[in-house]
Amino acid sequence: MGAHIGDNVIIGAGSVVSGNIESDSVYAGNPARKVCSLDAFYEKLKSDFINSAKIYASKVNSGNEMGLYRCLIDSDSEFDEFIDNRSFNGINKSCLKAAKRRAERISFEELKS
């Protein structure tokens, strides 16, 4: 009772909210405390997603399906070497290289939509 929660707020499960909760923020705990801004939380999630993809790709270095994921994280030379040293069951290697060039032009905003 008596709490005011602003707009665009994430509150952690089980948090006890009281007082004034700022807009565009992330709160958690008992009592709920500000963890970070919503923009900082978004940047952390984006960074974690990219780092997780890199770790996954480094652990699964074999398999044709990885060519499609590696185009998002490998340098041009690493990706070209990966493509040139594998067979992709009829998939044209130049199409995969074109996919990498296309992926480099896509923003994170476009990717998540």
TORVO-206884 format. One line per field, with one value per residue (C-alpha): residue number from 1; residue in three letters; z, x, y. Coordinates in Angstrom, 3 decimals, always signed. Example, Ala and Ser with C-alpha at 12.3 -4.5 7.8 and 13.67 -1.06 7.14 Angstrom:
BEGIN
k: [1/2]
r: [ALA/SER]
Z: [+7.800/+7.140]
X: [+12.300/+13.670]
Y: [-4.500/-1.060]
END
This chain:
BEGIN
k: [1/2/3/4/5/6/7/8/9/10/11/12/13/14/15/16/17/18/19/20/21/22/23/24/25/26/27/28/29/30/31/32/33/34/35/36/37/38/39/40/41/42/43/44/45/46/47/48/49/50/51/52/53/54/55/56/57/58/59/60/61/62/63/64/65/66/67/68/69/70/71/72/73/74/75/76/77/78/79/80/81/82/83/84/85/86/87/88/89/90/91/92/93/94/95/96/97/98/99/100/101/102/103/104/105/106/107/108/109/110/111/112/113]
r: [MET/GLY/ALA/HIS/ILE/GLY/ASP/ASN/VAL/ILE/ILE/GLY/ALA/GLY/SER/VAL/VAL/SER/GLY/ASN/ILE/GLU/SER/ASP/SER/VAL/TYR/ALA/GLY/ASN/PRO/ALA/ARG/LYS/VAL/CYS/SER/LEU/ASP/ALA/PHE/TYR/GLU/LYS/LEU/LYS/SER/ASP/PHE/ILE/ASN/SER/ALA/LYS/ILE/TYR/ALA/SER/LYS/VAL/ASN/SER/GLY/ASN/GLU/MET/GLY/LEU/TYR/ARG/CYS/LEU/ILE/ASP/SER/ASP/SER/GLU/PHE/ASP/GLU/PHE/ILE/ASP/ASN/ARG/SER/PHE/ASN/GLY/ILE/ASN/LYS/SER/CYS/LEU/LYS/ALA/ALA/LYS/ARG/ARG/ALA/GLU/ARG/ILE/SER/PHE/GLU/GLU/LEU/LYS/SER]
Z: [+0.000/-0.765/-3.363/-6.675/-9.571/-12.618/-16.265/-17.946/-14.741/-14.204/-10.654/-9.664/-8.502/-4.752/-4.340/-1.655/-3.132/-1.112/-1.731/-5.126/-7.943/-10.776/-14.381/-16.860/-14.126/-12.807/-9.121/-7.039/-3.458/-0.063/+0.200/-3.530/-4.512/-7.878/-9.700/-12.855/-15.516/-18.200/-20.833/-18.832/-18.443/-22.209/-22.939/-20.459/-22.097/-25.550/-24.404/-22.687/-25.847/-28.037/-25.520/-25.185/-28.969/-29.127/-26.405/-28.076/-31.453/-29.972/-28.324/-31.424/-34.077/-36.244/-38.132/-41.175/-39.250/-37.461/-40.707/-40.394/-36.815/-37.226/-39.859/-37.029/-34.880/-36.869/-38.579/-42.382/-42.554/-39.843/-41.547/-45.019/-43.630/-41.916/-45.142/-47.418/-45.274/-45.121/-47.321/-46.850/-48.462/-51.623/-50.048/-52.232/-50.264/-51.907/-50.511/-46.990/-47.543/-48.819/-45.672/-43.582/-45.494/-45.009/-41.285/-40.828/-42.093/-39.796/-36.544/-33.273/-33.349/-36.704/-35.510/-32.425/-34.306]
X: [+0.000/+1.151/+3.690/+3.923/+5.372/+6.469/+6.138/+8.321/+9.535/+10.762/+10.320/+11.984/+9.801/+9.223/+10.321/+8.667/+7.793/+7.233/+7.670/+8.405/+9.673/+11.314/+10.189/+12.452/+14.205/+14.810/+14.124/+14.574/+14.913/+13.280/+12.884/+13.005/+16.046/+16.985/+19.299/+19.877/+18.200/+16.148/+18.708/+21.572/+19.542/+18.912/+22.641/+23.508/+21.014/+22.367/+25.954/+25.036/+23.271/+26.311/+28.732/+26.527/+26.439/+30.242/+30.658/+28.132/+29.824/+33.269/+32.040/+30.213/+32.883/+31.649/+28.431/+27.103/+24.407/+27.058/+27.900/+24.692/+25.432/+29.143/+28.467/+27.187/+30.328/+33.416/+35.776/+35.745/+38.897/+37.696/+34.341/+35.874/+38.184/+35.239/+33.207/+36.079/+36.968/+33.484/+30.825/+27.345/+25.101/+24.363/+24.283/+26.222/+29.235/+28.943/+25.388/+26.743/+29.382/+26.665/+24.663/+27.602/+27.823/+24.063/+24.311/+26.960/+24.511/+21.650/+21.346/+20.544/+17.164/+16.319/+17.576/+15.353/+12.194]
Y: [+0.000/+3.486/+2.390/+4.209/+2.206/+4.188/+3.163/+0.500/-1.137/-4.691/-5.974/-9.250/-12.126/-12.126/-8.504/-6.418/-3.035/+0.124/+3.819/+5.341/+3.087/+5.059/+4.623/+2.793/+0.811/-2.706/-3.447/-6.600/-7.767/-7.504/-4.587/-3.857/-1.804/-0.365/-2.787/-0.739/+1.348/-0.384/+0.731/-0.824/-4.045/-4.144/-3.690/-6.471/-8.845/-7.996/-8.574/-11.849/-13.064/-12.355/-13.916/-17.016/-17.396/-17.173/-19.797/-22.102/-21.742/-22.424/-25.643/-26.921/-26.552/-29.378/-29.803/-28.053/-26.189/-24.125/-22.332/-20.369/-19.306/-18.692/-16.054/-13.853/-13.975/-15.003/-12.600/-12.730/-14.870/-17.301/-17.681/-18.151/-20.857/-22.569/-22.543/-23.591/-26.630/-28.187/-29.676/-28.261/-30.873/-28.919/-25.459/-23.057/-21.750/-18.354/-18.130/-18.654/-15.983/-13.635/-14.408/-13.226/-9.960/-9.512/-10.346/-7.657/-5.041/-6.102/-4.201/-5.918/-4.179/-5.816/-9.190/-9.275/-8.240]
END
